């Protein structure tokens, strides 16, 4: 992925992006 998007992969950003969809956040964490 582009380095400019790396910030989107951080847990803090996941909390913001997936606050209303925790399942997707869990899947993202499991994929690490």
LINRA-V134506 format. One record per backbone hydrogen bond with DSSP energy under -1.0 kcal/mol. NH is the residue of the N-H (numbers start at 0). CO is the residue of the C=O. Records with the same first field share a line. If there is no record, write none. Layout:
NH: CO + CO
This chain:
4: 1
5: 2
7: 4
8: 5
9: 6
13: 9
14: 10
15: 11
16: 12
17: 13
20: 17
24: 20
25: 21
26: 22
27: 23
28: 24
29: 25
30: 26
31: 28
